[in-house]
Amino acid sequence: MKIRLLSVDAQRPDRRAIAKVIEEHADGIDSGTATEYTGYLLEGSPIDIEVSDNESSAFRALRKNDIDYEIIEE
């Protein structure tokens, strides 16, 4: 399933926590790329990730970190 991460609504976003969520739940993303994607997301650029394992866990982690997302239909 493809998910587009739109923005982070937290007043004081935790860069490490967001990067960890991306690294753990996005397919084929290493820690360096997750950190880079986190920077883009915090600057206001949406990013697309692919999630295949345990989607409900990924959604919970995104909500916990106040990350707005949308599911991309394919």
mmCIF file of the N, C-alpha and C atoms, coordinates in Angstrom:
data_MODEL
# 
_entry.id   MODEL 
# 
loop_
_atom_site.group_PDB 
_atom_site.id 
_atom_site.type_symbol 
_atom_site.label_atom_id 
_atom_site.label_alt_id 
_atom_site.label_comp_id 
_atom_site.label_asym_id 
_atom_site.label_entity_id 
_atom_site.label_seq_id 
_atom_site.pdbx_PDB_ins_code 
_atom_site.Cartn_x 
_atom_site.Cartn_y 
_atom_site.Cartn_z 
_atom_site.occupancy 
_atom_site.B_iso_or_equiv 
_atom_site.pdbx_formal_charge 
_atom_site.auth_seq_id 
_atom_site.auth_comp_id 
_atom_site.auth_asym_id 
_atom_site.auth_atom_id 
_atom_site.pdbx_PDB_model_num 
ATOM 1   N N  . MET A 1 1  ? 0.845  -1.163 0.000  1.00 0.00 ? 1  MET A N  1 
ATOM 2   C CA . MET A 1 1  ? 0.000  0.000  0.000  1.00 0.00 ? 1  MET A CA 1 
ATOM 3   C C  . MET A 1 1  ? 0.897  1.234  0.000  1.00 0.00 ? 1  MET A C  1 
ATOM 4   N N  . LYS A 1 2  ? 0.552  2.191  -0.842 1.00 0.00 ? 2  LYS A N  1 
ATOM 5   C CA . LYS A 1 2  ? 1.305  3.444  -0.875 1.00 0.00 ? 2  LYS A CA 1 
ATOM 6   C C  . LYS A 1 2  ? 0.616  4.466  0.019  1.00 0.00 ? 2  LYS A C  1 
ATOM 7   N N  . ILE A 1 3  ? 1.438  5.180  0.769  1.00 0.00 ? 3  ILE A N  1 
ATOM 8   C CA . ILE A 1 3  ? 0.944  6.230  1.664  1.00 0.00 ? 3  ILE A CA 1 
ATOM 9   C C  . ILE A 1 3  ? 1.718  7.506  1.356  1.00 0.00 ? 3  ILE A C  1 
ATOM 10  N N  . ARG A 1 4  ? 1.006  8.600  1.275  1.00 0.00 ? 4  ARG A N  1 
ATOM 11  C CA . ARG A 1 4  ? 1.652  9.904  1.098  1.00 0.00 ? 4  ARG A CA 1 
ATOM 12  C C  . ARG A 1 4  ? 1.628  10.611 2.448  1.00 0.00 ? 4  ARG A C  1 
ATOM 13  N N  . LEU A 1 5  ? 2.820  10.915 2.963  1.00 0.00 ? 5  LEU A N  1 
ATOM 14  C CA . LEU A 1 5  ? 2.946  11.670 4.206  1.00 0.00 ? 5  LEU A CA 1 
ATOM 15  C C  . LEU A 1 5  ? 2.880  13.144 3.828  1.00 0.00 ? 5  LEU A C  1 
ATOM 16  N N  . LEU A 1 6  ? 1.912  13.857 4.403  1.00 0.00 ? 6  LEU A N  1 
ATOM 17  C CA . LEU A 1 6  ? 1.630  15.224 3.984  1.00 0.00 ? 6  LEU A CA 1 
ATOM 18  C C  . LEU A 1 6  ? 2.313  16.283 4.835  1.00 0.00 ? 6  LEU A C  1 
ATOM 19  N N  . SER A 1 7  ? 2.209  16.137 6.148  1.00 0.00 ? 7  SER A N  1 
ATOM 20  C CA . SER A 1 7  ? 2.762  17.151 7.036  1.00 0.00 ? 7  SER A CA 1 
ATOM 21  C C  . SER A 1 7  ? 2.852  16.600 8.454  1.00 0.00 ? 7  SER A C  1 
ATOM 22  N N  . VAL A 1 8  ? 3.540  17.335 9.304  1.00 0.00 ? 8  VAL A N  1 
ATOM 23  C CA . VAL A 1 8  ? 3.650  16.996 10.720 1.00 0.00 ? 8  VAL A CA 1 
ATOM 24  C C  . VAL A 1 8  ? 2.980  18.123 11.497 1.00 0.00 ? 8  VAL A C  1 
ATOM 25  N N  . ASP A 1 9  ? 1.968  17.778 12.294 1.00 0.00 ? 9  ASP A N  1 
ATOM 26  C CA . ASP A 1 9  ? 1.195  18.782 13.015 1.00 0.00 ? 9  ASP A CA 1 
ATOM 27  C C  . ASP A 1 9  ? 1.680  19.047 14.433 1.00 0.00 ? 9  ASP A C  1 
ATOM 28  N N  . ALA A 1 10 ? 2.646  18.298 14.900 1.00 0.00 ? 10 ALA A N  1 
ATOM 29  C CA . ALA A 1 10 ? 3.141  18.477 16.268 1.00 0.00 ? 10 ALA A CA 1 
ATOM 30  C C  . ALA A 1 10 ? 3.806  19.843 16.407 1.00 0.00 ? 10 ALA A C  1 
ATOM 31  N N  . GLN A 1 11 ? 3.599  20.476 17.560 1.00 0.00 ? 11 GLN A N  1 
ATOM 32  C CA . GLN A 1 11 ? 4.224  21.776 17.800 1.00 0.00 ? 11 GLN A CA 1 
ATOM 33  C C  . GLN A 1 11 ? 5.743  21.662 17.871 1.00 0.00 ? 11 GLN A C  1 
ATOM 34  N N  . ARG A 1 12 ? 6.221  20.597 18.486 1.00 0.00 ? 12 ARG A N  1 
ATOM 35  C CA . ARG A 1 12 ? 7.667  20.346 18.578 1.00 0.00 ? 12 ARG A CA 1 
ATOM 36  C C  . ARG A 1 12 ? 7.937  18.940 18.067 1.00 0.00 ? 12 ARG A C  1 
ATOM 37  N N  . PRO A 1 13 ? 8.011  18.775 16.748 1.00 0.00 ? 13 PRO A N  1 
ATOM 38  C CA . PRO A 1 13 ? 8.184  17.419 16.196 1.00 0.00 ? 13 PRO A CA 1 
ATOM 39  C C  . PRO A 1 13 ? 9.523  16.809 16.588 1.00 0.00 ? 13 PRO A C  1 
ATOM 40  N N  . ASP A 1 14 ? 9.492  15.528 16.877 1.00 0.00 ? 14 ASP A N  1 
ATOM 41  C CA . ASP A 1 14 ? 10.680 14.767 17.246 1.00 0.00 ? 14 ASP A CA 1 
ATOM 42  C C  . ASP A 1 14 ? 11.256 14.136 15.980 1.00 0.00 ? 14 ASP A C  1 
ATOM 43  N N  . ARG A 1 15 ? 12.319 14.739 15.454 1.00 0.00 ? 15 ARG A N  1 
ATOM 44  C CA . ARG A 1 15 ? 12.910 14.286 14.188 1.00 0.00 ? 15 ARG A CA 1 
ATOM 45  C C  . ARG A 1 15 ? 13.324 12.819 14.247 1.00 0.00 ? 15 ARG A C  1 
ATOM 46  N N  . ARG A 1 16 ? 13.935 12.410 15.350 1.00 0.00 ? 16 ARG A N  1 
ATOM 47  C CA . ARG A 1 16 ? 14.396 11.029 15.463 1.00 0.00 ? 16 ARG A CA 1 
ATOM 48  C C  . ARG A 1 16 ? 13.231 10.048 15.474 1.00 0.00 ? 16 ARG A C  1 
ATOM 49  N N  . ALA A 1 17 ? 12.162 10.385 16.187 1.00 0.00 ? 17 ALA A N  1 
ATOM 50  C CA . ALA A 1 17 ? 10.993 9.503  16.256 1.00 0.00 ? 17 ALA A CA 1 
ATOM 51  C C  . ALA A 1 17 ? 10.326 9.377  14.883 1.00 0.00 ? 17 ALA A C  1 
ATOM 52  N N  . ILE A 1 18 ? 10.240 10.485 14.162 1.00 0.00 ? 18 ILE A N  1 
ATOM 53  C CA . ILE A 1 18 ? 9.629  10.454 12.836 1.00 0.00 ? 18 ILE A CA 1 
ATOM 54  C C  . ILE A 1 18 ? 10.488 9.627  11.882 1.00 0.00 ? 18 ILE A C  1 
ATOM 55  N N  . ALA A 1 19 ? 11.790 9.832  11.913 1.00 0.00 ? 19 ALA A N  1 
ATOM 56  C CA . ALA A 1 19 ? 12.687 9.051  11.060 1.00 0.00 ? 19 ALA A CA 1 
ATOM 57  C C  . ALA A 1 19 ? 12.599 7.566  11.397 1.00 0.00 ? 19 ALA A C  1 
ATOM 58  N N  . LYS A 1 20 ? 12.475 7.234  12.669 1.00 0.00 ? 20 LYS A N  1 
ATOM 59  C CA . LYS A 1 20 ? 12.371 5.839  13.085 1.00 0.00 ? 20 LYS A CA 1 
ATOM 60  C C  . LYS A 1 20 ? 11.080 5.204  12.560 1.00 0.00 ? 20 LYS A C  1 
ATOM 61  N N  . VAL A 1 21 ? 9.980  5.953  12.616 1.00 0.00 ? 21 VAL A N  1 
ATOM 62  C CA . VAL A 1 21 ? 8.709  5.451  12.085 1.00 0.00 ? 21 VAL A CA 1 
ATOM 63  C C  . VAL A 1 21 ? 8.842  5.167  10.595 1.00 0.00 ? 21 VAL A C  1 
ATOM 64  N N  . ILE A 1 22 ? 9.434  6.096  9.860  1.00 0.00 ? 22 ILE A N  1 
ATOM 65  C CA . ILE A 1 22 ? 9.605  5.907  8.422  1.00 0.00 ? 22 ILE A CA 1 
ATOM 66  C C  . ILE A 1 22 ? 10.501 4.697  8.151  1.00 0.00 ? 22 ILE A C  1 
ATOM 67  N N  . GLU A 1 23 ? 11.608 4.607  8.867  1.00 0.00 ? 23 GLU A N  1 
ATOM 68  C CA . GLU A 1 23 ? 12.542 3.492  8.661  1.00 0.00 ? 23 GLU A CA 1 
ATOM 69  C C  . GLU A 1 23 ? 11.894 2.149  8.975  1.00 0.00 ? 23 GLU A C  1 
ATOM 70  N N  . GLU A 1 24 ? 11.146 2.072  10.067 1.00 0.00 ? 24 GLU A N  1 
ATOM 71  C CA . GLU A 1 24 ? 10.569 0.803  10.501 1.00 0.00 ? 24 GLU A CA 1 
ATOM 72  C C  . GLU A 1 24 ? 9.410  0.342  9.622  1.00 0.00 ? 24 GLU A C  1 
ATOM 73  N N  . HIS A 1 25 ? 8.642  1.272  9.086  1.00 0.00 ? 25 HIS A N  1 
ATOM 74  C CA . HIS A 1 25 ? 7.410  0.880  8.403  1.00 0.00 ? 25 HIS A CA 1 
ATOM 75  C C  . HIS A 1 25 ? 7.454  1.002  6.891  1.00 0.00 ? 25 HIS A C  1 
ATOM 76  N N  . ALA A 1 26 ? 8.364  1.781  6.340  1.00 0.00 ? 26 ALA A N  1 
ATOM 77  C CA . ALA A 1 26 ? 8.443  1.928  4.888  1.00 0.00 ? 26 ALA A CA 1 
ATOM 78  C C  . ALA A 1 26 ? 9.338  0.834  4.304  1.00 0.00 ? 26 ALA A C  1 
ATOM 79  N N  . ASP A 1 27 ? 8.890  0.243  3.226  1.00 0.00 ? 27 ASP A N  1 
ATOM 80  C CA . ASP A 1 27 ? 9.658  -0.814 2.567  1.00 0.00 ? 27 ASP A CA 1 
ATOM 81  C C  . ASP A 1 27 ? 10.886 -0.229 1.877  1.00 0.00 ? 27 ASP A C  1 
ATOM 82  N N  . GLY A 1 28 ? 12.047 -0.841 2.109  1.00 0.00 ? 28 GLY A N  1 
ATOM 83  C CA . GLY A 1 28 ? 13.263 -0.483 1.401  1.00 0.00 ? 28 GLY A CA 1 
ATOM 84  C C  . GLY A 1 28 ? 13.881 0.844  1.785  1.00 0.00 ? 28 GLY A C  1 
ATOM 85  N N  . ILE A 1 29 ? 13.568 1.362  2.959  1.00 0.00 ? 29 ILE A N  1 
ATOM 86  C CA . ILE A 1 29 ? 14.111 2.651  3.401  1.00 0.00 ? 29 ILE A CA 1 
ATOM 87  C C  . ILE A 1 29 ? 15.100 2.395  4.536  1.00 0.00 ? 29 ILE A C  1 
ATOM 88  N N  . ASP A 1 30 ? 16.340 2.873  4.370  1.00 0.00 ? 30 ASP A N  1 
ATOM 89  C CA . ASP A 1 30 ? 17.334 2.735  5.427  1.00 0.00 ? 30 ASP A CA 1 
ATOM 90  C C  . ASP A 1 30 ? 17.311 3.981  6.326  1.00 0.00 ? 30 ASP A C  1 
ATOM 91  N N  . SER A 1 31 ? 18.123 3.984  7.355  1.00 0.00 ? 31 SER A N  1 
ATOM 92  C CA . SER A 1 31 ? 18.080 5.075  8.329  1.00 0.00 ? 31 SER A CA 1 
ATOM 93  C C  . SER A 1 31 ? 18.485 6.416  7.722  1.00 0.00 ? 31 SER A C  1 
ATOM 94  N N  . GLY A 1 32 ? 19.460 6.419  6.826  1.00 0.00 ? 32 GLY A N  1 
ATOM 95  C CA . GLY A 1 32 ? 19.893 7.666  6.196  1.00 0.00 ? 32 GLY A CA 1 
ATOM 96  C C  . GLY A 1 32 ? 18.800 8.273  5.329  1.00 0.00 ? 32 GLY A C  1 
ATOM 97  N N  . THR A 1 33 ? 18.147 7.422  4.548  1.00 0.00 ? 33 THR A N  1 
ATOM 98  C CA . THR A 1 33 ? 17.057 7.898  3.697  1.00 0.00 ? 33 THR A CA 1 
ATOM 99  C C  . THR A 1 33 ? 15.878 8.356  4.547  1.00 0.00 ? 33 THR A C  1 
ATOM 100 N N  . ALA A 1 34 ? 15.589 7.640  5.636  1.00 0.00 ? 34 ALA A N  1 
ATOM 101 C CA . ALA A 1 34 ? 14.498 8.030  6.527  1.00 0.00 ? 34 ALA A CA 1 
ATOM 102 C C  . ALA A 1 34 ? 14.764 9.402  7.144  1.00 0.00 ? 34 ALA A C  1 
ATOM 103 N N  . THR A 1 35 ? 16.006 9.665  7.519  1.00 0.00 ? 35 THR A N  1 
ATOM 104 C CA . THR A 1 35 ? 16.371 10.969 8.067  1.00 0.00 ? 35 THR A CA 1 
ATOM 105 C C  . THR A 1 35 ? 16.202 12.063 7.018  1.00 0.00 ? 35 THR A C  1 
ATOM 106 N N  . GLU A 1 36 ? 16.610 11.767 5.790  1.00 0.00 ? 36 GLU A N  1 
ATOM 107 C CA . GLU A 1 36 ? 16.460 12.725 4.691  1.00 0.00 ? 36 GLU A CA 1 
ATOM 108 C C  . GLU A 1 36 ? 14.981 13.006 4.421  1.00 0.00 ? 36 GLU A C  1 
ATOM 109 N N  . TYR A 1 37 ? 14.163 11.954 4.368  1.00 0.00 ? 37 TYR A N  1 
ATOM 110 C CA . TYR A 1 37 ? 12.722 12.118 4.155  1.00 0.00 ? 37 TYR A CA 1 
ATOM 111 C C  . TYR A 1 37 ? 12.087 12.926 5.280  1.00 0.00 ? 37 TYR A C  1 
ATOM 112 N N  . THR A 1 38 ? 12.549 12.722 6.501  1.00 0.00 ? 38 THR A N  1 
ATOM 113 C CA . THR A 1 38 ? 12.022 13.479 7.640  1.00 0.00 ? 38 THR A CA 1 
ATOM 114 C C  . THR A 1 38 ? 12.275 14.960 7.447  1.00 0.00 ? 38 THR A C  1 
ATOM 115 N N  . GLY A 1 39 ? 13.460 15.308 6.996  1.00 0.00 ? 39 GLY A N  1 
ATOM 116 C CA . GLY A 1 39 ? 13.770 16.711 6.724  1.00 0.00 ? 39 GLY A CA 1 
ATOM 117 C C  . GLY A 1 39 ? 12.846 17.303 5.686  1.00 0.00 ? 39 GLY A C  1 
ATOM 118 N N  . TYR A 1 40 ? 12.615 16.570 4.593  1.00 0.00 ? 40 TYR A N  1 
ATOM 119 C CA . TYR A 1 40 ? 11.697 17.051 3.554  1.00 0.00 ? 40 TYR A CA 1 
ATOM 120 C C  . TYR A 1 40 ? 10.298 17.246 4.117  1.00 0.00 ? 40 TYR A C  1 
ATOM 121 N N  . LEU A 1 41 ? 9.838  16.280 4.911  1.00 0.00 ? 41 LEU A N  1 
ATOM 122 C CA . LEU A 1 41 ? 8.500  16.344 5.476  1.00 0.00 ? 41 LEU A CA 1 
ATOM 123 C C  . LEU A 1 41 ? 8.347  17.548 6.399  1.00 0.00 ? 41 LEU A C  1 
ATOM 124 N N  . LEU A 1 42 ? 9.348  17.795 7.235  1.00 0.00 ? 42 LEU A N  1 
ATOM 125 C CA . LEU A 1 42 ? 9.282  18.922 8.167  1.00 0.00 ? 42 LEU A CA 1 
ATOM 126 C C  . LEU A 1 42 ? 9.384  20.271 7.451  1.00 0.00 ? 42 LEU A C  1 
ATOM 127 N N  . GLU A 1 43 ? 9.979  20.279 6.254  1.00 0.00 ? 43 GLU A N  1 
ATOM 128 C CA . GLU A 1 43 ? 10.052 21.506 5.459  1.00 0.00 ? 43 GLU A CA 1 
ATOM 129 C C  . GLU A 1 43 ? 8.760  21.758 4.690  1.00 0.00 ? 43 GLU A C  1 
ATOM 130 N N  . GLY A 1 44 ? 7.838  20.783 4.707  1.00 0.00 ? 44 GLY A N  1 
ATOM 131 C CA . GLY A 1 44 ? 6.552  20.964 4.054  1.00 0.00 ? 44 GLY A CA 1 
ATOM 132 C C  . GLY A 1 44 ? 6.361  20.213 2.757  1.00 0.00 ? 44 GLY A C  1 
ATOM 133 N N  . SER A 1 45 ? 7.331  19.400 2.357  1.00 0.00 ? 45 SER A N  1 
ATOM 134 C CA . SER A 1 45 ? 7.203  18.616 1.124  1.00 0.00 ? 45 SER A CA 1 
ATOM 135 C C  . SER A 1 45 ? 6.620  17.244 1.443  1.00 0.00 ? 45 SER A C  1 
ATOM 136 N N  . PRO A 1 46 ? 5.543  16.850 0.766  1.00 0.00 ? 46 PRO A N  1 
ATOM 137 C CA . PRO A 1 46 ? 5.003  15.512 1.007  1.00 0.00 ? 46 PRO A CA 1 
ATOM 138 C C  . PRO A 1 46 ? 5.944  14.445 0.461  1.00 0.00 ? 46 PRO A C  1 
ATOM 139 N N  . ILE A 1 47 ? 5.927  13.280 1.080  1.00 0.00 ? 47 ILE A N  1 
ATOM 140 C CA . ILE A 1 47 ? 6.736  12.158 0.600  1.00 0.00 ? 47 ILE A CA 1 
ATOM 141 C C  . ILE A 1 47 ? 5.851  10.925 0.487  1.00 0.00 ? 47 ILE A C  1 
ATOM 142 N N  . ASP A 1 48 ? 6.190  10.053 -0.450 1.00 0.00 ? 48 ASP A N  1 
ATOM 143 C CA . ASP A 1 48 ? 5.447  8.810  -0.657 1.00 0.00 ? 48 ASP A CA 1 
ATOM 144 C C  . ASP A 1 48 ? 6.284  7.644  -0.154 1.00 0.00 ? 48 ASP A C  1 
ATOM 145 N N  . ILE A 1 49 ? 5.621  6.746  0.575  1.00 0.00 ? 49 ILE A N  1 
ATOM 146 C CA . ILE A 1 49 ? 6.289  5.540  1.044  1.00 0.00 ? 49 ILE A CA 1 
ATOM 147 C C  . ILE A 1 49 ? 5.405  4.341  0.728  1.00 0.00 ? 49 ILE A C  1 
ATOM 148 N N  . GLU A 1 50 ? 6.028  3.183  0.655  1.00 0.00 ? 50 GLU A N  1 
ATOM 149 C CA . GLU A 1 50 ? 5.329  1.921  0.436  1.00 0.00 ? 50 GLU A CA 1 
ATOM 150 C C  . GLU A 1 50 ? 5.348  1.137  1.742  1.00 0.00 ? 50 GLU A C  1 
ATOM 151 N N  . VAL A 1 51 ? 4.165  0.682  2.178  1.00 0.00 ? 51 VAL A N  1 
ATOM 152 C CA . VAL A 1 51 ? 4.039  -0.094 3.412  1.00 0.00 ? 51 VAL A CA 1 
ATOM 153 C C  . VAL A 1 51 ? 3.350  -1.404 3.060  1.00 0.00 ? 51 VAL A C  1 
ATOM 154 N N  . SER A 1 52 ? 3.983  -2.528 3.395  1.00 0.00 ? 52 SER A N  1 
ATOM 155 C CA . SER A 1 52 ? 3.346  -3.807 3.082  1.00 0.00 ? 52 SER A CA 1 
ATOM 156 C C  . SER A 1 52 ? 3.106  -4.663 4.321  1.00 0.00 ? 52 SER A C  1 
ATOM 157 N N  . ASP A 1 53 ? 3.945  -4.541 5.325  1.00 0.00 ? 53 ASP A N  1 
ATOM 158 C CA . ASP A 1 53 ? 3.803  -5.362 6.526  1.00 0.00 ? 53 ASP A CA 1 
ATOM 159 C C  . ASP A 1 53 ? 3.145  -4.571 7.647  1.00 0.00 ? 53 ASP A C  1 
ATOM 160 N N  . ASN A 1 54 ? 2.128  -5.170 8.261  1.00 0.00 ? 54 ASN A N  1 
ATOM 161 C CA . ASN A 1 54 ? 1.487  -4.615 9.449  1.00 0.00 ? 54 ASN A CA 1 
ATOM 162 C C  . ASN A 1 54 ? 1.077  -3.152 9.256  1.00 0.00 ? 54 ASN A C  1 
ATOM 163 N N  . GLU A 1 55 ? 0.182  -2.932 8.309  1.00 0.00 ? 55 GLU A N  1 
ATOM 164 C CA . GLU A 1 55 ? -0.264 -1.586 7.970  1.00 0.00 ? 55 GLU A CA 1 
ATOM 165 C C  . GLU A 1 55 ? -0.915 -0.870 9.156  1.00 0.00 ? 55 GLU A C  1 
ATOM 166 N N  . SER A 1 56 ? -1.679 -1.582 9.957  1.00 0.00 ? 56 SER A N  1 
ATOM 167 C CA . SER A 1 56 ? -2.355 -0.934 11.085 1.00 0.00 ? 56 SER A CA 1 
ATOM 168 C C  . SER A 1 56 ? -1.341 -0.378 12.087 1.00 0.00 ? 56 SER A C  1 
ATOM 169 N N  . SER A 1 57 ? -0.243 -1.080 12.274 1.00 0.00 ? 57 SER A N  1 
ATOM 170 C CA . SER A 1 57 ? 0.814  -0.591 13.158 1.00 0.00 ? 57 SER A CA 1 
ATOM 171 C C  . SER A 1 57 ? 1.435  0.684  12.597 1.00 0.00 ? 57 SER A C  1 
ATOM 172 N N  . ALA A 1 58 ? 1.618  0.733  11.280 1.00 0.00 ? 58 ALA A N  1 
ATOM 173 C CA . ALA A 1 58 ? 2.168  1.928  10.636 1.00 0.00 ? 58 ALA A CA 1 
ATOM 174 C C  . ALA A 1 58 ? 1.225  3.116  10.826 1.00 0.00 ? 58 ALA A C  1 
ATOM 175 N N  . PHE A 1 59 ? -0.082 2.898  10.660 1.00 0.00 ? 59 PHE A N  1 
ATOM 176 C CA . PHE A 1 59 ? -1.050 3.985  10.829 1.00 0.00 ? 59 PHE A CA 1 
ATOM 177 C C  . PHE A 1 59 ? -1.046 4.514  12.263 1.00 0.00 ? 59 PHE A C  1 
ATOM 178 N N  . ARG A 1 60 ? -0.957 3.604  13.228 1.00 0.00 ? 60 ARG A N  1 
ATOM 179 C CA . ARG A 1 60 ? -0.906 4.029  14.637 1.00 0.00 ? 60 ARG A CA 1 
ATOM 180 C C  . ARG A 1 60 ? 0.338  4.866  14.901 1.00 0.00 ? 60 ARG A C  1 
ATOM 181 N N  . ALA A 1 61 ? 1.473  4.425  14.380 1.00 0.00 ? 61 ALA A N  1 
ATOM 182 C CA . ALA A 1 61 ? 2.730  5.149  14.596 1.00 0.00 ? 61 ALA A CA 1 
ATOM 183 C C  . ALA A 1 61 ? 2.675  6.536  13.954 1.00 0.00 ? 61 ALA A C  1 
ATOM 184 N N  . LEU A 1 62 ? 2.076  6.644  12.781 1.00 0.00 ? 62 LEU A N  1 
ATOM 185 C CA . LEU A 1 62 ? 1.943  7.949  12.118 1.00 0.00 ? 62 LEU A CA 1 
ATOM 186 C C  . LEU A 1 62 ? 1.054  8.882  12.936 1.00 0.00 ? 62 LEU A C  1 
ATOM 187 N N  . ARG A 1 63 ? -0.080 8.366  13.410 1.00 0.00 ? 63 ARG A N  1 
ATOM 188 C CA . ARG A 1 63 ? -0.980 9.203  14.226 1.00 0.00 ? 63 ARG A CA 1 
ATOM 189 C C  . ARG A 1 63 ? -0.317 9.620  15.540 1.00 0.00 ? 63 ARG A C  1 
ATOM 190 N N  . LYS A 1 64 ? 0.432  8.709  16.152 1.00 0.00 ? 64 LYS A N  1 
ATOM 191 C CA . LYS A 1 64 ? 1.102  9.006  17.418 1.00 0.00 ? 64 LYS A CA 1 
ATOM 192 C C  . LYS A 1 64 ? 2.088  10.167 17.266 1.00 0.00 ? 64 LYS A C  1 
ATOM 193 N N  . ASN A 1 65 ? 2.709  10.266 16.098 1.00 0.00 ? 65 ASN A N  1 
ATOM 194 C CA . ASN A 1 65 ? 3.684  11.338 15.842 1.00 0.00 ? 65 ASN A CA 1 
ATOM 195 C C  . ASN A 1 65 ? 3.065  12.532 15.134 1.00 0.00 ? 65 ASN A C  1 
ATOM 196 N N  . ASP A 1 66 ? 1.731  12.599 15.113 1.00 0.00 ? 66 ASP A N  1 
ATOM 197 C CA . ASP A 1 66 ? 0.992  13.722 14.503 1.00 0.00 ? 66 ASP A CA 1 
ATOM 198 C C  . ASP A 1 66 ? 1.371  13.952 13.046 1.00 0.00 ? 66 ASP A C  1 
ATOM 199 N N  . ILE A 1 67 ? 1.513  12.858 12.304 1.00 0.00 ? 67 ILE A N  1 
ATOM 200 C CA . ILE A 1 67 ? 1.840  12.957 10.879 1.00 0.00 ? 67 ILE A CA 1 
ATOM 201 C C  . ILE A 1 67 ? 0.546  12.769 10.091 1.00 0.00 ? 67 ILE A C  1 
ATOM 202 N N  . ASP A 1 68 ? 0.195  13.778 9.288  1.00 0.00 ? 68 ASP A N  1 
ATOM 203 C CA . ASP A 1 68 ? -0.960 13.674 8.398  1.00 0.00 ? 68 ASP A CA 1 
ATOM 204 C C  . ASP A 1 68 ? -0.556 12.841 7.196  1.00 0.00 ? 68 ASP A C  1 
ATOM 205 N N  . TYR A 1 69 ? -1.443 11.960 6.782  1.00 0.00 ? 69 TYR A N  1 
ATOM 206 C CA . TYR A 1 69 ? -1.159 11.088 5.646  1.00 0.00 ? 69 TYR A CA 1 
ATOM 207 C C  . TYR A 1 69 ? -2.414 10.833 4.846  1.00 0.00 ? 69 TYR A C  1 
ATOM 208 N N  . GLU A 1 70 ? -2.232 10.335 3.630  1.00 0.00 ? 70 GLU A N  1 
ATOM 209 C CA . GLU A 1 70 ? -3.351 9.869  2.841  1.00 0.00 ? 70 GLU A CA 1 
ATOM 210 C C  . GLU A 1 70 ? -2.926 8.591  2.139  1.00 0.00 ? 70 GLU A C  1 
ATOM 211 N N  . ILE A 1 71 ? -3.891 7.721  1.917  1.00 0.00 ? 71 ILE A N  1 
ATOM 212 C CA . ILE A 1 71 ? -3.634 6.476  1.220  1.00 0.00 ? 71 ILE A CA 1 
ATOM 213 C C  . ILE A 1 71 ? -3.771 6.753  -0.267 1.00 0.00 ? 71 ILE A C  1 
ATOM 214 N N  . ILE A 1 72 ? -2.787 6.309  -1.026 1.00 0.00 ? 72 ILE A N  1 
ATOM 215 C CA . ILE A 1 72 ? -2.789 6.513  -2.464 1.00 0.00 ? 72 ILE A CA 1 
ATOM 216 C C  . ILE A 1 72 ? -3.322 5.257  -3.125 1.00 0.00 ? 72 ILE A C  1 
ATOM 217 N N  . GLU A 1 73 ? -4.413 5.388  -3.835 1.00 0.00 ? 73 GLU A N  1 
ATOM 218 C CA . GLU A 1 73 ? -5.001 4.243  -4.542 1.00 0.00 ? 73 GLU A CA 1 
ATOM 219 C C  . GLU A 1 73 ? -4.198 3.935  -5.785 1.00 0.00 ? 73 GLU A C  1 
ATOM 220 N N  . GLU A 1 74 ? -3.985 2.668  -6.050 1.00 0.00 ? 74 GLU A N  1 
ATOM 221 C CA . GLU A 1 74 ? -3.267 2.275  -7.262 1.00 0.00 ? 74 GLU A CA 1 
ATOM 222 C C  . GLU A 1 74 ? -4.064 1.261  -8.009 1.00 0.00 ? 74 GLU A C  1 
# 
